Amino acid sequence: MAIQYFWRHPLAEQVREEGRIQERQEMTLRVLEWRGIPVSDAVREQVLACTDFDQLEVWGQRAVHATNAAELFADE
């Protein structure tokens, strides 16, 4: 019976959250790359170091309209 409820366990939630964060990090970088915008090592490192889902959401939206990768971090 305990296995049925594992998805409610805090550890399971932590794993899901980490997956969501990693997915958002990768998508932000992919959008820039798909658009032909060069991504420096410094930008890549900053995006991959971020664990704030809301901040990654903002950067992901900016990646859609940015003309260069540095624009992700505007107003910070």
C-alpha positions in Angstrom: 0.0 0.0 0.0 2.8 2.5 0.8 4.1 2.3 -2.8 0.8 3.6 -4.1 1.3 6.8 -2.1 5.0 7.4 -2.9 4.1 10.2 -5.4 2.8 12.2 -2.4 6.1 11.7 -0.5 8.3 14.9 -0.1 11.1 13.1 -1.8 9.0 12.4 -4.9 7.9 16.0 -5.0 11.5 17.1 -4.8 12.5 14.9 -7.7 9.6 16.2 -9.8 10.5 19.8 -9.0 14.2 19.2 -9.9 13.0 17.7 -13.2 10.8 20.7 -13.9 13.7 23.1 -13.2 16.1 21.1 -15.4 13.5 21.0 -18.2 13.1 24.8 -18.0 16.8 25.4 -18.0 17.3 23.3 -21.1 14.3 24.8 -22.9 15.6 28.3 -22.3 18.9 27.5 -23.8 17.4 25.5 -26.7 15.1 28.4 -27.7 18.2 30.7 -28.0 20.0 28.0 -30.0 17.0 27.4 -32.3 16.8 31.0 -33.0 20.5 31.1 -34.0 21.5 33.2 -31.0 25.0 32.3 -29.7 25.1 31.2 -26.1 28.3 31.9 -24.3 29.6 29.6 -21.6 28.9 32.3 -19.0 25.2 32.5 -20.1 24.9 28.7 -20.2 26.4 28.5 -16.7 24.1 31.2 -15.3 21.0 29.5 -16.7 22.0 26.0 -15.5 22.9 27.4 -12.0 19.5 28.9 -11.5 17.0 26.8 -9.5 14.3 29.4 -9.2 11.5 28.2 -11.4 9.8 31.6 -11.7 13.1 33.2 -12.8 13.6 30.5 -15.4 10.1 31.1 -16.7 10.9 34.8 -17.2 14.2 33.9 -19.0 12.4 31.4 -21.1 9.9 34.1 -22.2 12.7 36.5 -22.9 14.5 33.9 -25.0 11.6 34.0 -27.5 12.1 37.7 -28.2 15.8 38.3 -27.4 18.2 39.5 -30.1 21.2 38.3 -28.0 21.6 36.0 -25.0 22.5 38.8 -22.6 19.0 40.1 -22.9 17.8 37.2 -20.7 19.3 39.0 -17.7 18.0 42.5 -18.5 16.7 44.4 -15.5 18.5 42.3 -12.9 
